[in-house]
Amino acid sequence: MSDYLTISETAKLLNKSTKTLRRWDEEGKLSAVREPISNYRVYRKSEVLELFSDFVPVDTKESVSNYVEPNYEYKVLELFAGAGGLAVGMEKAGLKCVALNEIDKFACATLRKNRPKWNVLEGDIKNFDFSEYNEKVDVVTGGFPCQAFSYAGKKLGLADARGTLFYEFARVVKEVNPPICIGENVRGLLSHDNGKTLQGMISILDEIGYNVVPVEVLKAINFKVPQKRERLILVGVRKDIALNYEYPKPYKKIYNLKDALKKGELFDCNVPKSNGAKYPQSKKEVLDLVPPKGYWRDLPLEVQKKFMGGSFHLGGGKTGIARRIGWDEPCLTLTCSPAQKQTERCHPDETRPFTVREYARIQTFPDDWEFTGSLAQQYKQIGNAVPVNLGREVGYSIVKFLNEYYSLSKPK
């Protein structure tokens, strides 16, 4: 029935009376048809959306799709892989992960537990040579940490960036020479060291033979992730390739916490039970007073002063403090520690942080993706991850680019 709308559903969608719809039907503006199975008079959903788009609320119209099938088997080498958020997203987009490097032993154990066949290279990236993948990998990806460079001259070169993790990212790209490379980072990279850090990265990629696409910050909520998280994407296209890379198109629909934790469009069951952190009693007593979608300013004045301490008088919104998320809103950006002060993300109904599986859902990890290590280590891995669904949409954009590239030159 999803392709059809009843008269009452159509009336509700367009905010018109059924009487108006019947008149439109008689005038030939919108024709009802017989639904094949029930024989009810219904409207074709596609026709309603096309003819009366001005009446339809934006979030019910979804004309965007980034989905694309790979024409060949495309291979990814991932650096700074963490617990696999980006890698799982790439896998969902149809890309094959040939190797992943990560220094954190718990994250490596998570990768191996879930994908025993993945080639997980555990240890400091400085100790690995990737030249065996030269011309054998289609894309190098990596969420390198943001570090300031020391400038040797006016234009930063690869040699000047030694000792930084971006240097290692660029070194690997140079060794492997893929058609495209994708780095991801926090939004703060835009303004880091007055923008010099980002400009340095761009000049280094230029030096090793890559044109950098204008940098964009992608909002996870626009890519089927129920969380207000932003990631800066840095894309380099090899200079011998005269093709434009296009970022994934944002979707109109915004998913919320209910979509993350309950059965619905994003997940086909309610969130599984799992362990979770707890608030100390003193914090629980405070957060018990905060309503859904509320924060510290919703507390009684005396409680505000006591809870906030010296920062009560500093001004500013500080809207993440003592924050209880509402079911009908996306979650705020998850942190690596769910119970720490300043970044509370309290469950809507219960006075507790989100559990490990709830955290994973908000990051759009599949329920069967298990995390290893202590509770704190699991939260850290999830909090640091690229949301899986964002990774998938970026993956589609890479597939689209590679399909176009290889239609001109077939891969070996």
Secondary structure per residue as TSV (DSSP state, phi and psi in degrees):
chain	resnum	aa	ss	phi	psi
A	1	M	-	360.0	-7.8
A	2	S	T	-65.2	-23.2
A	3	D	T	-82.9	-7.9
A	4	Y	E	-123.6	156.9
A	5	L	E	-125.5	136.4
A	6	T	E	-71.0	169.5
A	7	I	H	-61.8	-42.1
A	8	S	H	-68.0	-38.1
A	9	E	H	-63.7	-40.9
A	10	T	H	-66.7	-41.6
A	11	A	H	-60.3	-42.7
A	12	K	H	-66.1	-43.8
A	13	L	H	-61.0	-43.8
A	14	L	H	-90.0	-4.4
A	15	N	T	58.7	42.3
A	16	K	-	-125.1	161.2
A	17	S	-	-81.0	158.1
A	18	T	H	-64.3	-29.6
A	19	K	H	-61.2	-43.1
A	20	T	H	-62.3	-41.7
A	21	L	H	-63.4	-40.4
A	22	R	H	-65.4	-36.3
A	23	R	H	-65.7	-43.8
A	24	W	H	-59.8	-38.1
A	25	D	H	-61.4	-47.5
A	26	E	H	-63.5	-34.6
A	27	E	H	-82.4	-5.3
A	28	G	T	81.1	11.4
A	29	K	S	-73.9	-36.8
A	30	L	S	-145.4	112.8
A	31	S	-	-97.8	128.7
A	32	A	-	-78.6	153.4
A	33	V	E	-128.9	167.7
A	34	R	E	-87.7	123.2
A	35	E	-	-66.7	129.1
A	36	P	T	-54.4	-38.2
A	37	I	T	-88.0	-51.9
A	38	S	T	-86.8	-19.1
A	39	N	-	69.4	12.3
A	40	Y	-	-70.7	154.7
A	41	R	E	-78.7	121.9
A	42	V	E	-137.3	171.2
A	43	Y	E	-112.8	146.8
A	44	R	E	-73.4	126.1
A	45	K	H	-58.6	-43.7
A	46	S	H	-60.7	-38.5
A	47	E	H	-68.9	-41.2
A	48	V	H	-61.3	-46.9
A	49	L	H	-65.1	-37.0
A	50	E	H	-71.9	-45.8
A	51	L	H	-76.3	-32.4
A	52	F	T	-124.1	40.2
A	53	S	T	-58.9	-30.7
A	54	D	T	-66.3	-25.3
A	55	F	T	-87.1	-18.8
A	56	V	S	-87.5	129.1
A	57	P	-	-57.6	143.0
A	58	V	G	-52.8	-41.8
A	59	D	G	-73.1	-6.8
A	60	T	G	-94.6	-10.5
A	61	K	-	-100.0	115.6
A	62	E	-	-124.4	96.3
A	63	S	-	-100.1	-4.6
A	64	V	-	-91.1	139.8
A	65	S	-	-148.0	130.1
A	66	N	-	-96.9	-3.6
A	67	Y	-	-58.4	135.5
A	68	V	-	-153.5	140.8
A	69	E	-	-85.6	136.9
A	70	P	-	-69.9	136.3
A	71	N	S	-78.7	-21.8
A	72	Y	S	-137.8	176.7
A	73	E	-	-84.4	108.5
A	74	Y	-	-95.6	139.7
A	75	K	E	-111.1	139.3
A	76	V	E	-117.0	137.5
A	77	L	E	-112.4	119.7
A	78	E	E	-110.2	131.2
A	79	L	E	-107.7	152.7
A	80	F	S	51.6	52.8
A	81	A	-	-74.1	-20.6
A	82	G	T	58.4	-143.1
A	83	A	T	-88.7	6.1
A	84	G	S	102.1	12.6
A	85	G	H	-56.8	-50.8
A	86	L	H	-68.1	-41.2
A	87	A	H	-63.5	-41.5
A	88	V	H	-66.7	-39.6
A	89	G	H	-60.3	-44.9
A	90	M	H	-62.5	-41.6
A	91	E	H	-60.5	-43.2
A	92	K	H	-63.6	-27.5
A	93	A	T	-83.3	-2.5
A	94	G	T	98.2	11.1
A	95	L	-	-93.1	147.8
A	96	K	E	-101.9	125.8
A	97	C	E	-85.9	114.5
A	98	V	E	-92.0	-25.3
A	99	A	E	-164.3	148.7
A	100	L	E	-134.4	136.2
A	101	N	E	-111.2	136.0
A	102	E	E	-156.3	140.3
A	103	I	S	-90.0	-27.6
A	104	D	-	-76.3	121.9
A	105	K	H	-68.0	-31.0
A	106	F	H	-71.4	-40.8
A	107	A	H	-64.0	-40.4
A	108	C	H	-62.0	-40.8
A	109	A	H	-63.6	-36.4
A	110	T	H	-63.9	-46.1
A	111	L	H	-60.1	-45.8
A	112	R	H	-67.0	-38.0
A	113	K	H	-62.7	-40.9
A	114	N	H	-87.4	-30.3
A	115	R	-	-133.8	76.7
A	116	P	T	-56.0	-24.5
A	117	K	T	-87.6	-9.7
A	118	W	S	-70.1	144.3
A	119	N	-	-88.4	94.1
A	120	V	E	-93.1	116.2
A	121	L	E	-98.3	97.9
A	122	E	E	-85.9	131.2
A	123	G	S	134.7	179.0
A	124	D	-	-66.4	128.8
A	125	I	G	-55.9	-29.6
A	126	K	G	-59.6	-24.8
A	127	N	G	-91.0	5.1
A	128	F	-	-114.7	140.9
A	129	D	-	-108.5	125.6
A	130	F	-	-107.0	13.0
A	131	S	G	-65.0	-17.4
A	132	E	G	-64.2	-19.1
A	133	Y	G	-94.3	6.1
A	134	N	T	-55.3	126.4
A	135	E	T	62.8	10.4
A	136	K	T	-113.6	1.9
A	137	V	-	-126.7	140.2
A	138	D	S	-91.4	-25.7
A	139	V	E	-151.0	136.7
A	140	V	E	-106.4	126.8
A	141	T	E	-120.6	160.1
A	142	G	E	178.0	136.9
A	143	G	-	-99.5	76.3
A	144	F	-	-69.6	141.1
A	145	P	-	-66.6	155.7
A	146	C	-	-86.9	115.5
A	147	Q	-	-131.8	144.5
A	148	A	-	-72.2	149.0
A	149	F	-	-99.4	155.0
A	150	S	-	-101.6	128.7
A	151	Y	-	-88.6	127.4
A	152	A	S	-91.1	-27.9
A	153	G	S	-148.6	-169.3
A	154	K	S	-69.2	-39.6
A	155	K	S	-108.3	121.4
A	156	L	-	-72.1	131.3
A	157	G	-	-112.8	173.0
A	158	L	G	-56.1	-42.8
A	159	A	G	-62.5	-33.4
A	160	D	G	-69.8	-20.9
A	161	A	G	-91.9	5.9
A	162	R	T	-53.4	144.5
A	163	G	T	90.9	-12.1
A	164	T	S	-102.4	158.4
A	165	L	H	-76.1	-22.3
A	166	F	H	-67.8	-35.5
A	167	Y	H	-56.1	-43.9
A	168	E	H	-65.7	-40.2
A	169	F	H	-58.3	-49.0
A	170	A	H	-65.5	-38.6
A	171	R	H	-59.6	-43.9
A	172	V	H	-66.9	-41.4
A	173	V	H	-58.9	-41.9
A	174	K	H	-64.6	-42.2
A	175	E	H	-65.8	-37.5
A	176	V	H	-89.9	-33.5
A	177	N	-	57.0	51.2
A	178	P	-	-75.9	162.1
A	179	P	S	-60.7	-31.7
A	180	I	E	-145.5	146.9
A	181	C	E	-131.7	146.8
A	182	I	E	-131.9	120.9
A	183	G	E	-108.8	147.1
A	184	E	E	-131.3	152.1
A	185	N	E	-158.3	-179.8
A	186	V	-	-78.4	157.3
A	187	R	G	-57.8	-31.4
A	188	G	G	-59.2	-17.5
A	189	L	G	-60.1	-29.1
A	190	L	G	-56.7	-40.8
A	191	S	T	-105.3	-1.5
A	192	H	G	-58.2	126.4
A	193	D	G	50.8	47.5
A	194	N	G	54.7	33.4
A	195	G	G	85.6	-5.6
A	196	K	H	-67.5	-35.2
A	197	T	H	-60.5	-47.8
A	198	L	H	-64.4	-42.4
A	199	Q	H	-62.0	-36.4
A	200	G	H	-62.8	-42.6
A	201	M	H	-62.4	-42.6
A	202	I	H	-63.3	-41.3
A	203	S	H	-69.2	-31.8
A	204	I	H	-68.4	-45.2
A	205	L	H	-62.5	-36.5
A	206	D	H	-61.5	-43.5
A	207	E	H	-62.4	-36.3
A	208	I	T	-90.5	8.1
A	209	G	T	102.1	27.0
A	210	Y	E	-127.6	132.4
A	211	N	E	-85.5	131.1
A	212	V	E	-92.3	127.0
A	213	V	-	-69.4	145.2
A	214	P	-	-48.2	127.3
A	215	V	-	-67.5	139.6
A	216	E	E	-129.3	150.1
A	217	V	E	-102.6	118.3
A	218	L	E	-94.7	131.5
A	219	K	E	-90.7	121.0
A	220	A	G	-57.5	-33.9
A	221	I	G	-62.4	-19.8
A	222	N	G	-84.7	-0.1
A	223	F	G	-131.7	44.5
A	224	K	T	63.5	35.3
A	225	V	-	-119.8	123.6
A	226	P	S	-82.5	53.1
A	227	Q	E	-155.8	137.2
A	228	K	E	-83.6	76.4
A	229	R	-	-120.8	144.3
A	230	E	E	-124.2	140.3
A	231	R	E	-132.4	132.7
A	232	L	E	-84.1	132.7
A	233	I	E	-113.8	128.4
A	234	L	E	-116.8	113.4
A	235	V	E	-114.3	127.3
A	236	G	E	-114.5	129.7
A	237	V	E	-112.6	129.7
A	238	R	E	-56.2	138.3
A	239	K	T	-64.8	-20.3
A	240	D	T	-81.6	-1.1
A	241	I	-	-104.8	115.2
A	242	A	-	-94.1	55.8
A	243	L	-	-127.9	149.5
A	244	N	-	-91.8	137.3
A	245	Y	-	-89.9	136.6
A	246	E	-	-116.1	130.0
A	247	Y	-	-64.1	155.3
A	248	P	-	-62.0	146.7
A	249	K	-	-79.6	139.4
A	250	P	-	-71.3	145.1
A	251	Y	-	-85.6	156.9
A	252	K	S	-80.4	-36.9
A	253	K	-	-74.1	132.1
A	254	I	-	-107.2	125.3
A	255	Y	-	-91.1	151.6
A	256	N	-	-119.5	-173.4
A	257	L	H	-63.0	-35.4
A	258	K	H	-61.3	-41.2
A	259	D	H	-62.4	-32.3
A	260	A	H	-73.9	-42.4
A	261	L	H	-103.1	-15.4
A	262	K	S	-111.7	162.5
A	263	K	S	-61.8	134.5
A	264	G	S	177.9	-147.1
A	265	E	S	-68.6	-35.9
A	266	L	S	-81.3	-38.7
A	267	F	-	-134.9	144.9
A	268	D	S	-92.0	13.3
A	269	C	S	-156.9	167.7
A	270	N	-	-68.4	158.7
A	271	V	-	-60.8	134.6
A	272	P	-	-65.9	152.1
A	273	K	-	-68.5	147.2
A	274	S	-	-163.0	173.2
A	275	N	-	-70.8	160.4
A	276	G	B	-159.3	162.2
A	277	A	-	-71.5	164.4
A	278	K	-	-127.8	152.9
A	279	Y	-	-83.0	146.5
A	280	P	-	-62.6	154.0
A	281	Q	H	-52.8	-40.5
A	282	S	H	-62.6	-39.8
A	283	K	H	-73.4	-37.8
A	284	K	H	-59.8	-41.4
A	285	E	H	-62.1	-35.1
A	286	V	H	-72.6	-49.6
A	287	L	H	-68.0	-23.4
A	288	D	T	-57.0	-25.6
A	289	L	T	-88.2	-7.7
A	290	V	-	-92.8	127.5
A	291	P	-	-77.7	163.2
A	292	P	T	-54.4	138.6
A	293	K	T	70.0	7.3
A	294	G	-	-96.6	174.6
A	295	Y	-	-151.7	-165.8
A	296	W	G	-57.9	-28.3
A	297	R	G	-71.2	-11.4
A	298	D	G	-87.3	-0.4
A	299	L	S	-82.8	156.5
A	300	P	-	-57.5	146.4
A	301	L	H	-52.7	-45.0
A	302	E	H	-64.4	-37.1
A	303	V	H	-69.2	-39.7
A	304	Q	H	-54.4	-51.4
A	305	K	H	-61.3	-43.9
A	306	K	H	-67.5	-43.7
A	307	F	H	-69.6	-40.8
A	308	M	H	-82.2	-23.6
A	309	G	G	60.6	-138.1
A	310	G	G	-61.7	-29.2
A	311	S	G	-73.7	-8.8
A	312	F	G	-58.4	-36.2
A	313	H	G	-91.4	-1.7
A	314	L	S	-81.3	-10.5
A	315	G	-	77.6	-172.4
A	316	G	S	82.1	161.1
A	317	G	-	-73.9	-46.7
A	318	K	-	45.3	47.2
A	319	T	T	-72.8	-9.6
A	320	G	T	-85.0	-7.6
A	321	I	T	-84.5	133.6
A	322	A	T	52.1	44.7
A	323	R	-	-95.6	124.9
A	324	R	B	-105.1	123.4
A	325	I	-	-77.6	145.2
A	326	G	-	-94.9	153.6
A	327	W	T	-61.2	-33.0
A	328	D	T	-96.7	21.5
A	329	E	S	-132.3	155.2
A	330	P	-	-66.4	152.9
A	331	C	E	-70.2	151.1
A	332	L	E	-69.4	163.4
A	333	T	-	-52.5	127.1
A	334	L	-	-72.7	145.7
A	335	T	-	-106.8	179.9
A	336	C	S	-80.1	-12.3
A	337	S	-	-137.0	110.4
A	338	P	T	-73.2	-17.6
A	339	A	T	-107.2	4.5
A	340	Q	-	-72.0	149.6
A	341	K	T	-66.3	155.2
A	342	Q	T	84.8	-26.1
A	343	T	-	-132.0	43.0
A	344	E	-	-63.1	139.2
A	345	R	-	-131.6	81.9
A	346	C	B	-82.0	143.1
A	347	H	-	-59.1	146.0
A	348	P	S	-62.0	-40.7
A	349	D	S	-101.4	-35.7
A	350	E	S	-107.9	147.0
A	351	T	S	-88.4	83.9
A	352	R	S	-161.0	159.1
A	353	P	B	-69.6	166.4
A	354	F	-	-66.2	146.1
A	355	T	B	-74.3	175.0
A	356	V	H	-59.8	-45.8
A	357	R	H	-70.1	-32.9
A	358	E	H	-65.9	-42.8
A	359	Y	H	-56.2	-47.5
A	360	A	H	-63.4	-39.6
A	361	R	H	-62.3	-44.2
A	362	I	H	-63.2	-27.6
A	363	Q	T	-90.8	4.6
A	364	T	T	61.1	28.1
A	365	F	-	-70.7	144.9
A	366	P	-	-64.2	152.3
A	367	D	T	-64.1	-23.8
A	368	D	T	-88.6	4.2
A	369	W	-	-85.6	110.0
A	370	E	-	-96.0	146.8
A	371	F	-	-111.5	140.4
A	372	T	-	-103.3	169.1
A	373	G	S	91.7	-176.5
A	374	S	-	-66.5	169.3
A	375	L	H	-55.2	-44.6
A	376	A	H	-62.4	-40.2
A	377	Q	H	-66.0	-37.9
A	378	Q	H	-65.7	-45.6
A	379	Y	H	-60.0	-41.4
A	380	K	H	-61.8	-45.1
A	381	Q	H	-61.7	-43.3
A	382	I	H	-70.5	-43.8
A	383	G	H	-62.7	-30.3
A	384	N	H	-84.1	-10.8
A	385	A	S	-75.6	156.1
A	386	V	-	-77.9	131.8
A	387	P	-	-56.8	134.2
A	388	V	H	-56.5	-45.6
A	389	N	H	-66.3	-32.4
A	390	L	H	-66.6	-43.2
A	391	G	H	-58.9	-38.6
A	392	R	H	-64.7	-43.9
A	393	E	H	-66.6	-39.3
A	394	V	H	-64.1	-37.9
A	395	G	H	-58.6	-43.9
A	396	Y	H	-59.2	-40.6
A	397	S	H	-65.4	-33.5
A	398	I	H	-69.3	-44.4
A	399	V	H	-58.7	-44.5
A	400	K	H	-58.9	-45.4
A	401	F	H	-61.9	-47.4
A	402	L	H	-67.9	-36.1
A	403	N	H	-58.1	-45.1
A	404	E	H	-65.4	-44.0
A	405	Y	H	-61.6	-47.1
A	406	Y	H	-80.0	-12.4
A	407	S	H	-70.6	-21.4
A	408	L	H	-91.2	-31.1
A	409	S	S	-144.5	105.6
A	410	K	-	-61.8	136.5
A	411	P	-	-67.9	156.4
A	412	K	-	-73.7	360.0
